[in-house]
Amino acid sequence: MADIVVTDAGNGRPAVLRGCKLDVEFGDEGNDLELTVDVGSGQRVALGSVVYIDGTEYGGIVDASESDSDKAVVRYTGRTWHGILAGKVVMPPSGSPRRHASGDANACLIELIELTGLSGVMTAPADPAGIEVDYDYPRFCDGYAGARGMLSSAGARLAVSYDSVLGMAVLSAVPAKTWQAGPDSNSAAVKVRRVRRCVNHLVSLGEGTGTSRVVRHDYADASGNVSQVQSLFGADEIAETYDYSNADADRLAESAPKRLRDLQDRGSLKAQLSDGEGYAIGDTVTGIDVATGDEITVPVGTVIAVATDDYVTVEYRAADEASPEEPE
């Protein structure tokens, strides 16, 4: 049984809700929650309340409510812990192009929480994670993307767990895991999508006009490795232009290969399980459709969980390979 707990608007006086449903989505998509309560139950939730399942990352803050007389329910919506962090911007220090994070990963998470003004709702362990970080945040990235990028650069991932004793969501750094034996269609609803070819030739256009314009060519091979050596030709070559009109040759050399790597599409995996298997955002999972033999290994990018009094179902989706461009 999953106890769905809600506090009052001051994050105090916790109470267990019965007969309701909590939907959360976080990762590459969503980062929001919806709590559905039957009108007839007499249970009500104050805006600004915290809703959570203790010891899990399923929860967040209630921002809005909507009554539905046809279905006799009230829907409360808000941000998951991930969405709260995503609602903050990591600013470069004055006079510097980027903000740098270095040292133990848990200490860097504490620094990020304080920087984004979230120390009233989040914390991180004082004990070292044993994971060393040396990372430049993308300029003006959101806090959640920044935390994920920082930890990924050190082979780690972000773990989130609500601690009802502390009354806070605890963020911590843990090693990212590769699950060789992931979900298969014998034990889960699995959808596997495989891709043979995607964009593998990027023609990047920089500053200048006419024949004086800066032009750069980058290529991806059959495994998605990016270089300036072409290995796919004819119908196997898929080209695309990248217009970055204010970039000089050096800036283009930095951004174009990254752009092409982001365009590499290995396929996708969706797996829905009746009980969470412990996969997490940033882990790598192999999924198999036993009937067809289709198999794919992908990073986990989005988690969708639905909880009631009786059950928790969790759906895992492959990561979105693309990443946003940085502002100038």
C-alpha positions as CSV (number, residue, x, y, z in Angstrom):
1,M,0.0,0.0,0.0
2,A,1.2,3.5,-0.9
3,D,0.4,6.2,1.7
4,I,-0.2,9.4,-0.1
5,V,0.5,12.2,2.4
6,V,-0.4,15.8,2.2
7,T,0.6,18.7,4.5
8,D,-1.1,22.0,5.1
9,A,0.1,25.1,3.2
10,G,2.9,25.6,5.8
11,N,4.4,22.2,5.2
12,G,3.1,21.0,8.5
13,R,0.3,18.8,9.9
14,P,0.7,15.8,7.5
15,A,-2.4,13.7,6.8
16,V,-2.8,10.5,4.8
17,L,-5.3,10.7,2.0
18,R,-7.5,7.7,1.1
19,G,-9.2,6.8,-2.1
20,C,-7.3,9.4,-4.2
21,K,-4.8,9.0,-7.1
22,L,-1.4,10.7,-7.5
23,D,0.1,11.0,-11.0
24,V,3.7,12.3,-11.3
25,E,5.9,12.7,-14.4
26,F,9.5,13.8,-14.3
27,G,12.7,13.8,-16.4
28,D,12.8,15.0,-20.0
29,E,9.1,15.7,-20.0
30,G,6.5,17.0,-17.6
31,N,8.0,17.5,-14.1
32,D,4.5,18.0,-12.8
33,L,2.0,16.2,-10.7
34,E,-1.8,15.8,-10.5
35,L,-3.7,14.6,-7.4
36,T,-7.3,13.5,-7.9
37,V,-9.6,13.5,-4.9
38,D,-13.3,12.4,-4.8
39,V,-15.5,15.3,-3.8
40,G,-17.7,13.0,-1.7
41,S,-14.7,12.0,0.5
42,G,-14.6,15.4,2.1
43,Q,-10.9,15.5,1.7
44,R,-9.5,18.8,0.6
45,V,-5.9,20.0,-0.1
46,A,-4.7,23.6,0.4
47,L,-2.8,25.3,-2.3
48,G,0.8,25.5,-1.4
49,S,0.7,22.1,0.4
50,V,3.3,19.4,-0.1
51,V,2.1,16.0,-1.3
52,Y,4.4,13.0,-1.1
53,I,5.0,9.3,-0.7
54,D,7.6,9.1,2.0
55,G,11.0,7.7,1.0
56,T,10.3,8.1,-2.7
57,E,10.7,10.9,-5.3
58,Y,6.9,10.9,-6.0
59,G,5.7,14.2,-4.7
60,G,6.0,18.0,-4.9
61,I,4.0,21.2,-4.3
62,V,0.4,21.9,-5.1
63,D,0.0,25.0,-7.2
64,A,-3.6,24.9,-8.5
65,S,-7.0,23.2,-8.2
66,E,-9.9,22.4,-10.5
67,S,-13.2,21.0,-9.6
68,D,-15.0,18.7,-12.0
69,S,-18.7,18.4,-11.2
70,D,-19.3,15.8,-14.0
71,K,-16.9,13.4,-12.4
72,A,-17.3,14.6,-8.9
73,V,-13.6,15.1,-8.3
74,V,-11.2,17.8,-7.5
75,R,-7.9,17.8,-9.4
76,Y,-4.9,19.4,-7.7
77,T,-1.9,20.2,-9.9
78,G,1.6,21.3,-9.2
79,R,5.3,20.8,-9.6
80,T,7.3,17.7,-8.7
81,W,10.6,18.2,-6.9
82,H,12.2,18.1,-10.3
83,G,9.8,20.7,-11.6
84,I,10.5,23.0,-8.6
85,L,14.3,22.8,-9.4
86,A,13.6,23.3,-13.1
87,G,11.8,26.5,-12.3
88,K,15.0,28.1,-11.3
89,V,17.8,29.5,-13.5
90,V,21.5,29.0,-12.9
91,M,23.0,32.4,-13.5
92,P,26.6,32.9,-14.4
93,P,28.6,34.9,-11.8
94,S,29.0,38.5,-12.5
95,G,31.8,39.0,-15.0
96,S,32.1,35.3,-15.8
97,P,30.6,33.5,-18.9
98,R,29.6,30.4,-16.9
99,R,29.2,29.1,-13.4
100,H,31.6,26.4,-12.4
101,A,31.0,23.5,-10.0
102,S,33.9,21.5,-8.6
103,G,34.4,19.1,-5.7
104,D,32.3,16.4,-4.1
105,A,29.0,16.0,-5.9
106,N,26.8,16.3,-2.8
107,A,28.5,19.5,-1.8
108,C,27.9,20.8,-5.3
109,L,24.2,19.9,-4.9
110,I,24.0,21.8,-1.6
111,E,25.6,24.8,-3.4
112,L,23.1,24.6,-6.2
113,I,20.1,24.4,-3.7
114,E,21.4,27.5,-1.9
115,L,22.1,29.3,-5.2
116,T,18.5,28.7,-6.4
117,G,17.0,29.7,-3.1
118,L,15.4,26.3,-2.4
119,S,17.0,25.5,0.9
120,G,13.6,25.7,2.6
121,V,12.2,22.7,0.7
122,M,15.3,20.8,-0.4
123,T,18.6,19.6,1.0
124,A,21.5,17.3,0.2
125,P,23.6,15.0,2.4
126,A,26.4,16.5,4.4
127,D,28.4,13.3,3.9
128,P,30.5,13.1,0.7
129,A,29.1,11.2,-2.2
130,G,32.6,10.1,-3.2
131,I,32.0,11.4,-6.7
132,E,34.2,14.3,-7.9
133,V,32.7,17.0,-10.1
134,D,34.5,19.4,-12.4
135,Y,31.7,21.0,-14.5
136,D,30.7,24.3,-16.2
137,Y,26.9,24.8,-16.2
138,P,25.5,25.8,-19.6
139,R,24.7,29.5,-19.5
140,F,21.3,30.3,-18.0
141,C,20.2,26.6,-17.8
142,D,17.4,25.6,-15.5
143,G,18.4,24.1,-12.1
144,Y,17.2,20.5,-12.9
145,A,19.0,20.4,-16.2
146,G,22.0,21.8,-14.5
147,A,22.0,19.2,-11.8
148,R,21.5,16.3,-14.2
149,G,24.2,17.6,-16.5
150,M,26.7,18.1,-13.7
151,L,26.2,14.6,-12.3
152,S,26.2,13.0,-15.7
153,S,29.6,14.5,-16.5
154,A,30.9,12.5,-13.5
155,G,29.1,9.2,-14.4
156,A,26.5,9.8,-11.8
157,R,22.8,10.6,-11.6
158,L,20.5,12.6,-9.4
159,A,18.6,10.7,-6.7
160,V,15.6,12.4,-5.0
161,S,13.8,11.1,-1.9
162,Y,11.3,12.9,0.4
163,D,12.2,12.7,4.1
164,S,9.1,13.3,6.3
165,V,11.3,13.7,9.4
166,L,13.2,16.6,7.8
167,G,10.2,17.8,5.9
168,M,12.3,18.2,2.8
169,A,13.2,16.5,-0.5
170,V,16.7,15.1,-0.2
171,L,18.9,15.4,-3.4
172,S,21.9,13.2,-3.6
173,A,24.5,12.0,-6.1
174,V,24.7,8.3,-6.8
175,P,26.6,6.3,-9.6
176,A,24.5,5.9,-12.7
177,K,23.8,2.2,-13.3
178,T,23.6,0.1,-16.5
179,W,20.9,-2.5,-16.4
180,Q,21.9,-5.3,-18.7
181,A,18.8,-7.3,-17.9
182,G,16.0,-4.7,-18.3
183,P,12.3,-5.1,-18.9
184,D,11.0,-7.6,-21.5
185,S,7.6,-8.2,-22.9
186,N,7.1,-11.3,-20.8
187,S,7.0,-9.2,-17.6
188,A,6.0,-5.7,-18.8
189,A,4.2,-3.7,-21.4
190,V,7.2,-3.0,-23.7
191,K,7.4,-0.9,-26.8
192,V,10.7,-1.0,-28.6
193,R,11.5,1.4,-31.5
194,R,14.8,0.9,-33.4
195,V,16.4,3.4,-35.8
196,R,18.9,2.4,-38.5
197,R,19.7,5.8,-39.9
198,C,19.2,9.4,-38.7
199,V,21.0,12.7,-39.5
200,N,24.6,11.9,-40.0
201,H,26.0,14.9,-42.0
202,L,25.7,18.3,-40.5
203,V,26.5,21.3,-42.7
204,S,27.0,24.2,-40.2
205,L,26.8,27.8,-41.5
206,G,28.6,30.5,-39.4
207,E,29.3,34.2,-39.8
208,G,29.9,36.0,-43.1
209,T,28.0,36.1,-46.4
210,G,28.3,34.5,-49.8
211,T,31.7,32.8,-50.5
212,S,33.1,34.3,-47.4
213,R,30.7,32.6,-45.0
214,V,32.2,30.1,-42.5
215,V,31.1,26.6,-43.4
216,R,31.9,23.4,-41.4
217,H,31.0,19.7,-42.1
218,D,30.7,17.1,-39.4
219,Y,29.7,13.5,-39.8
220,A,28.4,10.7,-37.6
221,D,29.2,7.0,-38.4
222,A,26.9,4.0,-38.1
223,S,27.5,3.9,-34.3
224,G,26.8,7.6,-33.8
225,N,30.4,8.7,-33.3
226,V,31.0,12.2,-34.6
227,S,34.1,13.4,-36.5
228,Q,35.0,15.3,-39.7
229,V,35.5,12.0,-41.6
230,Q,32.5,10.8,-43.7
231,S,31.7,7.1,-43.6
232,L,28.1,7.0,-44.8
233,F,27.3,7.8,-48.5
234,G,24.5,7.6,-51.0
235,A,21.1,6.7,-49.5
236,D,22.7,6.1,-46.1
237,E,23.8,9.8,-45.9
238,I,21.2,12.0,-44.3
239,A,22.3,15.7,-44.2
240,E,20.9,18.8,-42.5
241,T,22.0,22.4,-42.2
242,Y,22.6,24.2,-39.0
243,D,22.4,28.0,-39.3
244,Y,24.5,29.8,-36.6
245,S,25.0,33.1,-38.4
246,N,27.0,34.9,-35.6
247,A,29.5,32.1,-34.9
248,D,33.1,32.3,-36.0
249,A,35.0,29.2,-36.9
250,D,36.1,28.5,-33.3
251,R,32.6,28.8,-31.9
252,L,31.2,26.6,-34.8
253,A,33.9,24.0,-34.0
254,E,32.6,23.8,-30.5
255,S,28.9,23.8,-31.1
256,A,28.5,21.9,-34.4
257,P,29.8,18.5,-33.2
258,K,27.6,18.8,-30.1
259,R,24.6,19.6,-32.3
260,L,25.2,16.5,-34.4
261,R,25.6,14.3,-31.4
262,D,22.3,15.5,-30.1
263,L,20.7,14.5,-33.4
264,Q,21.8,10.9,-33.0
265,D,18.6,8.8,-32.6
266,R,19.2,5.3,-31.3
267,G,15.5,4.5,-31.0
268,S,13.2,4.5,-28.0
269,L,11.9,2.2,-25.3
270,K,8.7,2.5,-23.2
271,A,8.1,0.0,-20.4
272,Q,5.3,-0.1,-18.0
273,L,5.6,-2.2,-14.9
274,S,3.2,-2.9,-12.0
275,D,6.1,-2.5,-9.5
276,G,9.0,-0.2,-9.9
277,E,12.2,-2.0,-10.8
278,G,14.5,0.7,-9.4
279,Y,15.4,2.2,-12.8
280,A,16.1,5.9,-12.5
281,I,16.6,9.0,-14.7
282,G,20.2,8.7,-16.0
283,D,20.4,4.9,-15.8
284,T,20.9,2.9,-18.9
285,V,18.4,0.1,-19.6
286,T,18.1,-2.7,-22.1
287,G,14.5,-3.5,-23.2
288,I,13.4,-6.5,-25.2
289,D,10.3,-7.4,-27.2
290,V,10.5,-11.2,-26.9
291,A,8.0,-11.8,-29.7
292,T,10.0,-9.9,-32.3
293,G,13.4,-10.2,-30.8
294,D,13.8,-6.4,-31.0
295,E,16.2,-5.1,-28.3
296,I,17.5,-1.7,-27.6
297,T,19.7,-0.1,-24.9
298,V,18.8,3.5,-24.0
299,P,19.2,5.9,-21.1
300,V,16.1,6.5,-19.0
301,G,14.8,10.0,-19.6
302,T,11.3,10.1,-18.2
303,V,9.4,8.4,-15.4
304,I,5.6,8.4,-15.1
305,A,4.2,7.0,-11.8
306,V,0.6,6.5,-10.8
307,A,-0.1,5.8,-7.1
308,T,-3.3,4.9,-5.3
309,D,-4.0,3.2,-1.9
310,D,-3.6,-0.2,-3.5
311,Y,-0.8,0.0,-6.1
312,V,1.9,2.0,-7.8
313,T,2.6,1.6,-11.5
314,V,5.7,3.1,-13.1
315,E,6.4,3.7,-16.8
316,Y,9.9,4.4,-18.1
317,R,10.7,6.1,-21.3
318,A,13.9,6.6,-23.2
319,A,15.8,9.8,-22.9
320,D,15.4,12.6,-25.4
321,E,18.8,12.7,-27.1
322,A,18.5,16.4,-28.1
323,S,19.5,19.2,-25.8
324,P,18.6,22.9,-26.0
325,E,21.0,25.4,-27.5
326,E,22.5,27.9,-25.0
327,P,21.4,31.5,-25.1
328,E,24.0,34.0,-26.5
